[in-house]
Amino acid sequence: MIINQKVSFEKIFEQNESRMYYHLQCLYIYDPHQEFFMEGLYSMWIAYKKYQPDKGQLSTYFNYHIKNHIIETLRKKTSQ
């Protein structure tokens, strides 16, 4: 998907919401209060704002940012 037309974040979220659930499931994270889901959403927002189409696919960029942000959040919570 190319963001040259500047697709709204709401549309991007609708198309990629399952991506966050996928990463939570792969990382075996139980998230009853959706804390990690919200962190993934925040990460998706940041990736959406920083995305440069000439650098690669949006889906790959989202996967990288969401997964790494969730892992970093998990590390912070377990080290407290």
C-alpha positions as a Markdown table, in Angstrom:
| # | Residue | x | y | z |
|---|---|---|---|---|
| 1 | Met | 0.0 | 0.0 | 0.0 |
| 2 | Ile | 1.3 | 3.4 | -0.9 |
| 3 | Ile | 0.5 | 6.4 | 1.3 |
| 4 | Asn | 0.9 | 9.0 | -1.5 |
| 5 | Gln | -2.8 | 9.7 | -1.3 |
| 6 | Lys | -2.4 | 10.1 | 2.5 |
| 7 | Val | -4.8 | 7.4 | 3.6 |
| 8 | Ser | -6.3 | 8.2 | 7.0 |
| 9 | Phe | -5.0 | 6.5 | 10.0 |
| 10 | Glu | -8.4 | 5.1 | 10.8 |
| 11 | Lys | -8.4 | 3.3 | 7.5 |
| 12 | Ile | -4.9 | 2.0 | 8.1 |
| 13 | Phe | -5.9 | 0.8 | 11.5 |
| 14 | Glu | -9.0 | -1.1 | 10.2 |
| 15 | Gln | -6.7 | -2.9 | 7.7 |
| 16 | Asn | -4.0 | -3.7 | 10.2 |
| 17 | Glu | -5.7 | -4.2 | 13.5 |
| 18 | Ser | -5.2 | -8.0 | 13.3 |
| 19 | Arg | -1.5 | -7.5 | 13.0 |
| 20 | Met | -1.3 | -6.4 | 16.6 |
| 21 | Tyr | -3.2 | -9.4 | 17.8 |
| 22 | Tyr | -1.0 | -11.6 | 15.7 |
| 23 | His | 2.2 | -10.2 | 17.4 |
| 24 | Leu | 0.6 | -10.5 | 20.9 |
| 25 | Gln | -0.3 | -14.1 | 20.2 |
| 26 | Cys | 3.2 | -14.9 | 18.8 |
| 27 | Leu | 4.8 | -13.4 | 21.9 |
| 28 | Tyr | 2.5 | -15.4 | 24.2 |
| 29 | Ile | 1.2 | -12.2 | 25.8 |
| 30 | Tyr | -2.0 | -12.4 | 27.8 |
| 31 | Asp | -3.5 | -8.9 | 27.6 |
| 32 | Pro | -6.9 | -8.7 | 29.4 |
| 33 | His | -6.7 | -4.9 | 29.9 |
| 34 | Gln | -5.4 | -4.3 | 26.3 |
| 35 | Glu | -2.4 | -2.5 | 27.6 |
| 36 | Phe | 0.0 | -4.1 | 25.1 |
| 37 | Phe | -2.6 | -3.7 | 22.3 |
| 38 | Met | -2.6 | 0.1 | 23.0 |
| 39 | Glu | 1.2 | 0.1 | 22.9 |
| 40 | Gly | 1.0 | -1.6 | 19.6 |
| 41 | Leu | -1.5 | 1.0 | 18.4 |
| 42 | Tyr | 0.8 | 3.7 | 19.5 |
| 43 | Ser | 3.7 | 2.1 | 17.7 |
| 44 | Met | 1.5 | 1.8 | 14.5 |
| 45 | Trp | 0.7 | 5.5 | 14.8 |
| 46 | Ile | 4.4 | 6.4 | 15.0 |
| 47 | Ala | 5.3 | 4.1 | 12.1 |
| 48 | Tyr | 2.4 | 5.6 | 10.1 |
| 49 | Lys | 3.8 | 9.1 | 10.6 |
| 50 | Lys | 7.4 | 8.2 | 9.9 |
| 51 | Tyr | 6.8 | 5.8 | 6.9 |
| 52 | Gln | 8.7 | 6.6 | 3.7 |
| 53 | Pro | 7.3 | 4.6 | 0.7 |
| 54 | Asp | 10.6 | 4.5 | -1.1 |
| 55 | Lys | 12.2 | 2.6 | 1.8 |
| 56 | Gly | 10.0 | -0.5 | 1.6 |
| 57 | Gln | 6.5 | -1.9 | 2.2 |
| 58 | Leu | 4.3 | -0.5 | 4.8 |
| 59 | Ser | 3.3 | -3.9 | 6.2 |
| 60 | Thr | 6.9 | -4.8 | 6.8 |
| 61 | Tyr | 7.5 | -1.5 | 8.5 |
| 62 | Phe | 4.5 | -2.0 | 10.7 |
| 63 | Asn | 5.5 | -5.5 | 11.7 |
| 64 | Tyr | 9.0 | -4.4 | 12.7 |
| 65 | His | 7.8 | -1.4 | 14.8 |
| 66 | Ile | 4.9 | -3.1 | 16.4 |
| 67 | Lys | 6.8 | -6.2 | 17.4 |
| 68 | Asn | 9.8 | -4.4 | 18.7 |
| 69 | His | 7.7 | -1.8 | 20.6 |
| 70 | Ile | 5.7 | -4.6 | 22.3 |
| 71 | Ile | 8.9 | -6.4 | 23.3 |
| 72 | Glu | 10.4 | -3.3 | 24.7 |
| 73 | Thr | 7.3 | -2.6 | 26.7 |
| 74 | Leu | 7.3 | -6.1 | 28.0 |
| 75 | Arg | 11.0 | -5.8 | 29.0 |
| 76 | Lys | 10.2 | -2.5 | 30.9 |
| 77 | Lys | 7.3 | -4.1 | 32.8 |
| 78 | Thr | 9.2 | -7.2 | 33.8 |
| 79 | Ser | 12.2 | -5.3 | 35.0 |
| 80 | Gln | 10.2 | -3.2 | 37.4 |
